[in-house]
Amino acid sequence: MPAEATAPRVAPDRTRRLRLIRTVALLVGVVVPSLILRELIEFRFGRGPVADLSAVAVPMAATAWLAPYASYRRRDALLWLVGPGLYFFAVIAWRVALLPYRDWSPRPEEKTRMRWSRDPEHAGTWLLTEPAGDTGHTSSR
């Protein structure tokens, strides 16, 4: 009897490792420029609140931009001002690294655009069925 040809599967460890590399790249790509910006502003204007706020300007913008894709709200970027912003950005980066598949439950307003993935490689994840330029989380009014 001839053996059936099976589709090659990506090992879960390899997928997880790739996701980790993407997450770290996002974190480094956001945090390092913010630290460089802070040093430049501190060099020019000295220590003070302007230098401190410049350190969170880039991460806040990145968090506000990526948050809707990870089922967070744009206003969660304000958490950078009080402390836990790095944690929330790490969670957002971890989620964005797996897109378009999602291993978290979608928010109620996202469920109309989502379906359960039937792909054996991504079993147990949600898949975005209707790509939209506007994520539909925030009103444009």
Residue pairs with C-beta under 8 A, 6 or more apart in sequence:
7 120
9 120
9 121
10 121
15 121
19 94
19 97
19 98
20 97
22 93
22 96
22 97
23 90
23 93
23 94
23 97
26 93
26 96
26 97
27 89
27 90
27 93
30 58
30 59
30 62
30 89
31 59
31 86
33 58
34 54
34 55
34 56
34 57
34 58
34 59
35 55
37 54
37 55
37 57
37 58
38 51
38 52
38 54
38 55
41 50
41 51
41 54
42 51
45 51
56 80
56 81
56 85
59 77
59 80
59 85
59 86
59 89
60 77
60 78
60 80
60 81
60 85
61 77
62 89
63 76
63 77
63 79
63 80
63 85
63 88
63 89
63 92
64 74
64 77
66 92
66 93
66 96
67 73
67 74
67 76
67 77
67 92
67 137
68 74
68 135
68 136
68 137
68 138
69 95
69 96
69 99
69 135
70 91
70 92
70 95
70 96
71 95
71 102
71 104
71 106
71 107
71 110
72 88
72 91
72 92
73 137
73 138
74 137
74 138
76 88
77 85
79 85
79 88
80 86
80 89
95 102
95 103
95 104
98 125
99 128
100 127
100 128
100 131
101 117
101 122
101 125
101 126
101 127
102 114
102 125
102 126
102 127
102 128
103 124
103 125
103 126
104 126
105 126
106 113
106 114
106 126
109 136
109 137
110 136
112 130
113 128
113 129
113 130
113 132
113 136
114 126
114 127
114 128
114 129
115 126
115 127
115 129
116 126
116 127
117 123
117 124
117 125
117 126
117 127
119 127
134 140
